[in-house]
Amino acid sequence: PIRTAGFPSWPVIGQTEDKAWMEVLHSGKWFRGYGQEVNRFEEAYAKLNGAKHCVATANGTSSLWAVLEGLGVGPRDEVILPPYTFIATLNVVLLQYALPIFVDSDPDSFQIDARKIEAAITERTRAIMPVHIGGSPADLDAILAIGAKHKIPVIEDACQAHLGQWRGRNLGSLGTAGCFSFQASKNLNAGEGGAILTDDAELAQKCYAFHNNCRGRNIAGYNFQYMGRRGANLRMTEFQAALLMSQMTRVEEQTRIRNENATYLTDQLKQIPGIKPAKLYDGCTRSAYHLYMFRYDGEAFGGGLTRSKFMRALEAEGIPCSSGYSPLNKEPYLKDQIVSGVYRKLFGDSVINAWQERTQCPANDKLCQDAIWFTQTMLLGPRLDMDHIVTAITKIHKHAAELAKA
């Protein structure tokens, strides 16, 4: 094999994390209502990203859910989203009994195809939710313009996009709200955790109340005053916030390293026939590179080396990889949900009967057959690691015909 050593491990842990964790532990103030760590994190994360308000949550899913609730999205509403994303983006729409409307992917970028969004808008559309998949931005110039034209909020799902940028502004700070995840695989990691960024003070207050069982930010002790339509307990703990403050001391440098390695890797891989690295839109001034994504064309590898055989060969050379997402709009459980009695009662037979055809995404179907991922930790090592990836793929390309017969 080209490579026998592993790629950098994750998370990166040092004395900073040890000290922060133990301080919270011995303080006895583990709940955000008693301590100040979550408050400090919210202030620091808003400042880092150039936003006015931050609400920390239990995870990325709950941050998306809280924003939908804060915006009043609910039954008989529609939410536009991409089919190439983690299932949480869809689940929060279903939790509100809103109808998910999938808009096809741009295979060149892996992002939602902004050119197709406007045609999907109806009088029921209450939110547009682009996902900055892999940490690279969707086409925000186009998406924000569509949202403004139709007066529809744009919720940035930036759960994979910490410190990614669009025209010099951090992702998650450009739309009505931006949502982040700090789950264990993420570039900013506390095992679990999430955050909402917004410049809208009223929306921030509503999101805070929803995540805190209908209690506002300034309500303390046993003063039971409630606000909002409904609520849940989606709070971040003091431990998570302390870890995040420690991890944030490294995130800028890690982002720089990933970008340098990804830029070099793209320059090398695009020279290999059949390897098509994901395109970055012109407005992208920095990708978070939570994922390094490319499309694989087996016809350029010996006339038909399948993706699965290519991936097995890559693994055999010591290069781990993933085939990525399947088409979310075609998940059987989703069809069962939408055609159920609840959605028919809410939307009527004509809307539900048309839904499946309306949300066909043929470009995404093909993308899901061609996509291959490398994870963010593979971009944190030295330039030699990138050379190993290139050498392994070049070797497979050279021997593709014989590998196809194996």
Buried (B, 14 or more C-beta within 10 A) or exposed (E): EBBEEEBBEBBBBEEBBEEBBEBBEEBEBEEBEEBEBBBBBBEBBBEBBBBEBBBBBBBBBBBBBBBBBBBEBBEBBBBBBBBBBBBBBBBBBBBBBBBBBBBBBBBBBBBBBBEBBBEBBEEBBBBBBBBBBBBBBBBBBBBBBBBEEEEBBBBBBBBBBBBBBBEEBBBBBBBBBBBBBBBEBBBBBBEBBBBBBBBBEEBBBBBBBBBBBBBBBEBEEEEEEEBBEEBBEBBBBBBBBBBBBBBBEBBEEBBEBBBEBBBBBBEBBEEBEBBBBBBBBEBBBBBBBBBBBBBBEBEBBBEEBEBEBBBBBBEEBBBBBEBBBBBBBBBEEBEEBBEEEEBBEBBEEEBBEEBBEEBBBEBBBBBBBBBBBBBBBBBBBEEEBBBBBBBBBBBBBEBBEEBBEE
